[in-house]
Amino acid sequence: MRTTTTLLIGALLGLSATQAQNLGEIHGKVFDDQGTPLFMANVVTDGGGGLIGTTTDDKGRFVLKPLKPGTYSVRVSYVGMITSETTAIRVNPDKITILDDQQLVSNLTLPMIEVIANKWMPRLIDAEEPSKMTIVASQFKKNPLLKNPVSMIASTSSDIYKSPNSDELYFRGSRSGSMAYYVDGVKVTTGLSGVPPGSMASITIYTGGLPARYGDVTGGVVAIETKSYYDLYMQEKAGVR
């Protein structure tokens, strides 16, 4: 009986740990219209069955967690300021979604709410690998730079610089030729010219702390996973181009 009880407790703890690993977070900062961090601003999101809220610290930072994978809206309010709401925020499992800085303006007239549609591509950062960023097709399919994937990748981080005269990328001031592209795990030396933008399922960008499998690279890595035949079939069936 004791052995059965011990196994049951262990199974429940293991289930809880597995569920916890599938949760995500939303991080951000709140400022006033003068660029001053707002301390104790209220930040709330619908946690799917209940509200999840927090307040900002003295640097205006906030963290909303734990959040099940899905799409959220975040509302930020502060006494004497116009409430701001950001919609269509995607939270992925085991990732941190970084919002653009939230700026509130003084409310000198009637109360109102400012609703902001979230940008096409929130940054998805692994809490254990902050120099790794992943974006998926649903987040970049409407990006105006999609036809030029190199420029689109360069726009995701201030740590990445694109040469104005070529499609070469530089990571954190690295030397020319020190970055690499991988497509479905295979290193490519011809850039992304042969990769149709519509075939990309996800883009993972490493700006530092490269895994051992990229040991011959000293700058940064862009790893692209392409869509499977099933993905393309379902896309065609849904009439998505």
Residue pairs with C-beta under 8 A, 6 or more apart in sequence:
20 66
21 93
21 94
22 68
22 69
22 93
22 94
23 65
23 66
23 67
23 68
23 69
23 93
23 94
24 65
24 66
24 67
24 68
24 69
24 91
24 92
24 93
24 94
24 95
24 96
24 97
25 63
25 64
25 65
25 66
25 67
25 91
25 95
25 96
25 97
25 127
26 45
26 63
26 64
26 65
26 67
26 72
26 74
26 89
26 91
26 96
26 97
26 99
27 61
27 62
27 63
27 64
27 96
27 97
27 98
27 99
28 43
28 61
28 62
28 74
28 98
28 99
28 100
28 101
28 102
29 37
29 56
29 59
29 60
29 61
29 62
29 101
29 102
30 37
30 38
30 41
30 43
30 56
30 60
30 62
30 76
30 78
30 101
30 102
30 103
30 104
31 37
31 38
31 60
31 101
31 102
31 103
31 104
32 38
32 78
32 81
32 103
32 104
32 105
32 106
33 103
33 104
33 105
33 106
37 56
37 58
37 59
37 60
37 61
38 56
38 60
38 78
38 81
38 104
39 56
39 57
39 58
39 60
40 55
40 56
40 78
41 55
41 56
41 60
41 62
41 76
41 77
41 78
41 81
41 104
42 53
42 55
42 76
42 77
42 78
43 53
43 54
43 55
43 56
43 62
43 64
43 74
43 75
43 76
44 51
44 52
44 53
44 74
44 75
44 77
45 51
45 52
45 53
45 64
45 67
45 72
45 73
45 74
45 75
45 89
46 52
46 72
46 73
47 67
47 68
48 68
48 70
52 64
52 65
52 67
53 64
54 62
54 63
54 64
55 62
56 62
64 74
67 91
68 91
69 91
69 92
69 93
70 90
70 91
71 88
71 89
71 90
71 91
72 89
72 91
73 85
73 86
73 87
73 88
73 89
74 85
74 86
74 89
74 99
74 102
75 83
75 84
75 85
75 113
76 83
76 84
76 85
76 86
76 102
76 104
77 83
77 84
77 104
78 104
80 106
80 107
81 104
81 105
81 106
81 107
82 104
82 105
82 106
82 107
82 111
82 112
82 113
82 114
83 104
83 111
83 112
83 113
83 114
84 102
84 103
84 104
84 113
84 114
84 116
85 113
85 114
85 115
85 116
86 99
86 102
86 116
86 117
86 118
87 115
87 116
87 117
87 118
88 117
88 118
89 97
89 99
89 118
89 122
90 97
90 118
90 122
90 124
90 138
90 139
91 97
92 124
92 134
92 136
94 126
94 127
95 124
95 125
95 126
95 127
95 134
96 124
96 125
96 126
96 127
97 122
97 123
97 124
97 125
98 122
98 123
98 125
99 118
99 122
100 119
120 139
120 140
120 142
120 143
121 135
121 139
121 140
121 143
121 156
122 139
123 133
123 135
123 156
123 157
124 133
124 134
124 135
125 132
125 133
126 132
126 134
129 209
130 209
131 206
131 207
131 208
131 209
132 204
132 205
132 206
132 207
132 209
133 156
133 157
133 204
133 205
133 207
134 202
134 203
134 204
134 205
135 156
135 202
135 203
135 205
136 201
136 202
137 200
137 201
137 202
137 227
140 146
140 152
140 200
140 203
143 152
145 151
145 152
145 155
146 152
146 197
147 197
149 192
149 195
149 197
149 200
149 203
150 162
150 167
150 169
150 191
150 192
151 162
153 160
153 169
153 203
153 205
153 222
154 160
154 161
154 162
154 169
156 205
157 205
157 207
159 171
159 172
159 207
159 208
159 220
160 169
160 170
160 171
160 205
160 207
160 220
161 169
161 170
161 171
162 168
162 169
162 170
163 169
163 170
167 191
167 192
167 193
168 176
168 177
168 179
169 179
169 220
169 222
170 176
170 178
170 179
170 219
171 178
171 179
171 207
171 208
171 219
171 220
172 207
172 208
172 219
172 220
174 218
174 219
174 220
175 218
175 219
178 217
178 218
178 219
178 220
179 217
179 219
179 220
179 221
179 222
180 187
180 214
180 216
180 217
180 219
180 221
180 222
181 187
181 188
181 191
181 192
181 221
181 222
181 223
181 224
182 188
182 214
182 221
182 222
182 223
182 224
183 195
183 224
183 226
184 224
184 225
184 226
185 223
188 194
192 224
195 224
195 226
198 241
199 226
199 227
199 232
200 224
200 225
200 226
200 227
201 225
201 226
201 227
201 228
201 231
202 224
202 225
203 222
203 223
203 224
204 222
204 223
204 224
204 225
205 220
205 221
205 222
205 223
206 214
206 220
206 221
206 222
206 223
207 220
208 220
210 217
210 220
210 221
214 221
227 235
